[in-house]
Amino acid sequence: MSLINYITQIQFDFGAVRLLKSECERIGIRRPLVVTDRGIRAAGIVHTVLDALGHGASVPIYDGTPPNPNESAVREAVALYRQSECDGIIAVGGGSSIDLAKGVAVCATHDGPLHSFAVIEGGAARITSATAPVIAIPTTAGTGSEVGRGAILILDDGRKVGVISPYVVPKSAICDPELTLKLPPTLTAATGMDAIAHCIETFLAPAFNPPADGIALDGLWRAWRHIERATRESGDRTARLNMMSASMQGALAFQKGLGCVHSLSHSLGGINPRLHHGTLNAIFLPAVIDFNRDAPSVQSEGKLARLAQAMGLGSGDEIGASIREMTARLGLPAGLSELGVTPDLYGRIVGGALKDHSHKTNPREATAADYEAMLERSM
């Protein structure tokens, strides 16, 4: 049975952040907690958000979001949420801040530790409509978490898990490309490749969902044509708008599922939280695409040819090499070895990948040996 469901209200335009106060009123948030990170706060974006909100300094702010959000940060933010008697959350930042906000929204309103809500622990059924409402304001164009139904969080035991439920989808996404104009080139490139990976991998996922396929292909078309301009010309408004749209579109299509790219990057990111998720996705993409080439669903629907068309390539055979070339042109690492990953980590990475929720929605079932071969090709 296919589930086709789009439920987030999205405000999308330059200057859209000015709608924050009315969005809070529409949803019924009167005492919000702002969840962000110190970099976003130092850049002045939180000040812009508070101006739009009109609450000024009276709003509690949690700015301790780490690059890969974890259970400890969730506990800290939950304590501030409860202490301040908040009734909703405004997430400001990249996917890390938005995912952390989702974890707080669940844990502040339900009994039990974070791990009890993880998909791999059967936690989806424990998440209810009591979840605190979230308004998400992305400041990067990569994860699309502002419209996603899940949060990726690192538990105290080191596992990187998904907390997934319709109840964690933000009630409102305010996508203002203006907030990304000053994003540094390297982060623009890494988050942009994250969006590209999302569009490609969710399109290849075998579930039947033609609307999601169409959204993913259009998102890929936009990202592939604009990522270099956004990286090299930070003030290019057209490029920034298209990259933010591609990011959002990749996540709208997430409901189809992802695959081995994400099971590998989730696993390795849990082992070494300093590694950027988008960079890992870019590195793993070529090997995983090659592995999925002969999957029945990929073959029967001519999916590689359709991806190639969206990317302006001659055939599906060019996709892997083109991704490697794009990664190089953007100045991102070409392989895992450049990130300090060594073969002695393969066992731990493969073990985590086999348990990851994205493993089950890949077009082909991957074995431990398959994953090890993908790692070797990605070095």
Secondary structure as UniProt FT lines:
FT   STRAND          9..12
FT   TURN            14..15
FT   HELIX           16..19
FT   HELIX           20..27
FT   STRAND          32..35
FT   HELIX           38..42
FT   TURN            43..44
FT   HELIX           45..53
FT   HELIX           56..58
FT   STRAND          61..62
FT   HELIX           71..83
FT   TURN            84..85
FT   STRAND          88..93
FT   HELIX           95..107
FT   TURN            108..109
FT   HELIX           114..117
FT   HELIX           119..121
FT   HELIX           123..126
FT   TURN            129..130
FT   STRAND          134..138
FT   HELIX           145..147
FT   STRAND          150..154
FT   TURN            156..157
FT   STRAND          160..164
FT   HELIX           166..168
FT   STRAND          172..175
FT   HELIX           177..180
FT   TURN            181..182
FT   HELIX           185..204
FT   HELIX           210..232
FT   TURN            234..235
FT   HELIX           237..252
FT   HELIX           253..256
FT   HELIX           260..271
FT   TURN            273..274
FT   HELIX           277..292
FT   TURN            293..294
FT   HELIX           296..300
FT   TURN            301..302
FT   HELIX           303..310
FT   TURN            311..312
FT   HELIX           316..318
FT   HELIX           319..329
FT   TURN            330..331
FT   HELIX           336..339
FT   HELIX           343..345
FT   HELIX           346..355
FT   HELIX           357..361
FT   HELIX           368..377
//
